[in-house]
Amino acid sequence: MLEALTILFAALEEANQEVRDTAARDLGKLIEHANPDALPERTRGEMFDRLLAKASDRSSGVRSKAIRNLSGWKRSTRQPDTPPGSSLP
């Protein structure tokens, strides 16, 4: 997974909007289907920071995927003892 993240991080910085869009979507899929908590804290932080940076991308498609994935991040990293719908501290 770390190798895939390296590729996705590079793709998020590409000049081509379609490449950035696909990378943002795929990063979200990793967050959705993998367990980010299993990754080192530094890697999780970098994933979050990269998505946050793309929330201000010049492409509306990339921005929307980044924002959607940031909200997915919060859902996927919810603590097991936190009831669904609860606010996280």
C-alpha positions in Angstrom: 0.0 0.0 0.0 2.9 2.4 0.7 4.1 2.0 -2.9 0.6 2.8 -4.2 0.5 5.9 -2.0 3.8 7.2 -3.3 2.4 6.9 -6.9 -0.9 8.6 -5.9 0.9 11.4 -4.1 3.0 12.1 -7.2 -0.1 11.9 -9.4 -1.9 14.5 -7.2 0.8 17.0 -8.3 0.6 16.3 -12.0 -0.3 19.2 -14.4 -3.0 17.1 -16.1 -6.3 17.6 -14.4 -7.6 14.1 -15.3 -4.5 12.6 -13.6 -5.1 14.6 -10.4 -8.8 13.8 -10.5 -8.1 10.1 -10.8 -5.5 10.2 -8.0 -7.8 12.0 -5.7 -10.6 9.4 -6.4 -8.2 6.5 -5.9 -6.8 7.9 -2.7 -10.4 8.1 -1.4 -11.0 4.4 -2.4 -8.0 3.4 -0.4 -9.3 5.3 2.6 -12.7 3.7 2.1 -11.7 0.1 1.6 -8.4 -0.1 3.5 -7.8 0.5 7.2 -5.8 3.8 7.4 -5.3 3.2 11.1 -3.0 0.3 10.1 -0.6 2.8 8.5 2.1 4.7 10.3 0.8 8.0 11.8 3.1 10.0 9.6 1.7 8.3 6.5 -1.9 9.0 7.6 -1.0 12.6 8.3 0.5 12.9 4.8 -2.6 11.4 3.2 -4.8 13.9 5.1 -2.5 16.8 4.3 -2.4 15.9 0.6 -6.2 15.7 0.4 -6.6 19.0 2.3 -4.2 20.7 -0.2 -6.3 19.4 -3.1 -9.4 21.0 -1.5 -8.2 24.2 -3.1 -7.1 22.7 -6.5 -7.9 24.8 -9.6 -10.1 22.0 -10.9 -13.6 21.7 -9.4 -13.6 18.0 -9.9 -10.4 17.5 -8.0 -11.6 19.8 -5.2 -14.9 18.0 -4.8 -13.2 14.6 -4.7 -10.7 15.8 -2.1 -13.5 17.2 0.1 -15.6 14.1 -0.3 -12.6 12.0 0.7 -11.8 14.1 3.7 -15.3 13.5 5.0 -14.8 9.8 4.2 -11.6 9.9 6.2 -13.5 11.0 9.3 -16.0 8.2 8.9 -13.4 5.5 8.2 -11.2 6.5 11.2 -14.1 6.8 13.7 -13.2 5.2 17.0 -15.0 1.8 17.5 -16.6 3.0 20.7 -18.0 6.2 19.1 -21.7 5.7 18.1 -22.5 6.5 14.4 -23.7 10.1 14.1 -21.8 11.2 17.2 -19.4 14.2 17.0 -15.8 13.4 17.2 -13.7 15.4 19.7 
